[in-house]
């Protein structure tokens, strides 16, 4: 992946990380058309979950495909804090009777009542604005390097 600029690498890695954190079994980025300029190759990204596949198509490049997939995964999702994921300070999108990864269902009324949690990409990771739940703190970079 070194052929991509660092910012594009961060976008792609952040999507791959999000797919894994959201229970995805696989993640793929590719293109449909050979022998055309990169921005006309028809880039796609998809994530495979148990019995479901989430996909975006017709993007201008691999980073755009990864970003679109991450946003599609997060739109209408429930955060670890129990609130509706928002990708903008202006608000969030909820879908009626949404099936969650744990098999439960979430209605628009429930999402509205829960409130919103703003998510944003920080480097190579999508992060929520809520604090880490007790007992689930991530190790620091220094701690991860020691392992």
C-alpha positions as CSV (number, residue, x, y, z in Angstrom):
1,X,0.0,0.0,0.0
2,X,3.1,2.3,0.0
3,X,2.2,3.5,-3.5
4,X,-0.6,5.6,-2.0
5,X,0.1,9.0,-0.3
6,X,0.0,8.8,3.5
7,X,-3.4,10.5,3.8
8,X,-5.0,8.0,1.4
9,X,-3.4,5.1,3.3
10,X,-4.9,6.5,6.5
11,X,-8.4,6.6,4.9
12,X,-8.1,3.0,3.7
13,X,-6.6,1.7,7.0
14,X,-9.3,3.5,9.0
15,X,-12.0,1.7,6.9
16,X,-10.4,-1.7,7.3
17,X,-10.1,-1.1,11.1
18,X,-13.8,0.0,11.3
19,X,-14.9,-3.1,9.3
20,X,-13.1,-5.3,11.8
21,X,-14.3,-3.4,14.9
22,X,-17.9,-3.7,13.5
23,X,-17.7,-7.5,13.2
24,X,-16.8,-7.7,9.5
25,X,-15.4,-11.0,8.2
26,X,-13.7,-9.5,5.1
27,X,-12.9,-6.2,3.4
28,X,-12.0,-5.6,-0.2
29,X,-11.2,-2.6,-2.4
30,X,-10.9,-3.0,-6.2
31,X,-11.8,-1.5,-9.6
32,X,-13.8,-2.6,-12.5
33,X,-12.2,-1.1,-15.6
34,X,-8.6,-1.7,-16.8
35,X,-6.7,0.6,-19.2
36,X,-8.4,3.8,-18.1
37,X,-7.3,6.7,-16.0
38,X,-7.4,5.8,-12.2
39,X,-10.3,8.2,-11.6
40,X,-12.4,6.4,-14.3
41,X,-11.7,2.8,-13.2
42,X,-14.9,2.5,-11.2
43,X,-13.5,1.8,-7.7
44,X,-15.5,-0.2,-5.2
45,X,-15.2,-1.3,-1.6
46,X,-17.2,-3.9,0.2
47,X,-17.3,-5.5,3.7
48,X,-18.7,-9.0,4.3
49,X,-20.6,-9.6,7.5
50,X,-22.6,-12.7,8.7
51,X,-25.3,-13.0,6.0
52,X,-24.8,-9.4,4.7
53,X,-22.6,-7.5,2.4
54,X,-22.2,-3.7,2.5
55,X,-20.8,-2.2,-0.7
56,X,-20.2,1.1,-2.4
57,X,-19.4,1.5,-6.1
58,X,-18.3,4.0,-8.8
59,X,-15.9,5.9,-6.7
60,X,-13.0,8.0,-8.1
61,X,-10.2,6.2,-6.3
62,X,-9.5,3.6,-3.5
63,X,-9.5,6.2,-0.7
64,X,-12.8,7.6,-1.9
65,X,-14.2,4.0,-2.0
66,X,-12.9,3.3,1.5
67,X,-14.3,6.6,2.9
68,X,-17.7,6.0,1.3
69,X,-17.9,2.5,2.8
70,X,-16.9,3.6,6.3
71,X,-19.6,6.3,6.1
72,X,-22.2,3.8,4.9
73,X,-21.3,1.5,7.8
74,X,-21.6,4.3,10.3
75,X,-24.7,5.9,9.0
76,X,-27.7,4.8,11.1
77,X,-25.4,2.8,13.5
78,X,-25.6,2.7,17.2
79,X,-22.4,3.8,19.1
80,X,-20.9,1.9,21.9
81,X,-22.4,4.6,24.2
82,X,-25.9,3.7,23.0
83,X,-26.4,6.8,20.9
84,X,-27.0,7.2,17.2
85,X,-23.8,7.7,15.3
86,X,-23.5,11.2,13.7
87,X,-21.0,12.0,11.0
88,X,-21.6,15.8,11.2
89,X,-22.3,18.2,14.0
90,X,-25.5,19.1,12.0
91,X,-27.2,15.8,12.9
92,X,-27.5,12.1,12.1
93,X,-29.6,9.8,9.9
94,X,-31.7,7.0,11.4
95,X,-33.5,4.3,9.4
96,X,-36.8,2.8,10.5
97,X,-36.5,-0.7,12.1
98,X,-32.8,-1.1,11.5
99,X,-31.3,-4.5,12.2
100,X,-28.2,-4.2,14.4
101,X,-25.1,-6.5,14.3
102,X,-26.2,-8.2,17.5
103,X,-29.6,-9.1,16.0
104,X,-31.6,-6.5,17.8
105,X,-33.8,-3.9,16.0
106,X,-33.6,-0.2,16.4
107,X,-36.4,2.2,15.5
108,X,-36.2,5.8,14.5
109,X,-38.0,6.7,17.8
110,X,-35.5,4.8,19.8
111,X,-32.6,6.4,17.9
112,X,-34.1,9.9,18.5
113,X,-34.5,9.2,22.2
114,X,-30.9,7.9,22.6
115,X,-29.3,11.1,21.3
116,X,-26.3,11.4,19.0
117,X,-22.6,10.7,19.2
118,X,-20.3,12.4,16.7
119,X,-17.8,10.2,14.9
120,X,-14.8,11.5,12.9
121,X,-11.7,10.0,11.3
122,X,-8.5,10.7,13.2
123,X,-5.6,9.5,11.1
124,X,-6.0,5.8,10.4
125,X,-9.0,5.2,12.8
126,X,-12.6,6.3,13.1
127,X,-13.3,7.5,16.6
128,X,-16.4,8.4,18.6
129,X,-16.6,11.6,20.7
130,X,-17.9,9.6,23.7
131,X,-15.5,8.4,26.4
132,X,-14.2,4.8,26.4
133,X,-16.6,2.6,28.4
134,X,-15.1,1.5,31.8
135,X,-13.0,-1.6,31.5
136,X,-12.5,-1.3,27.7
137,X,-9.7,1.2,27.4
138,X,-7.4,0.8,24.5
139,X,-3.7,0.4,25.1
140,X,-1.6,3.5,24.3
141,X,0.8,3.3,21.3
142,X,3.7,2.9,23.6
143,X,2.0,-0.1,25.3
144,X,1.1,-1.7,21.9
145,X,4.8,-1.4,20.8
146,X,6.0,-3.2,23.9
147,X,3.9,-6.3,23.0
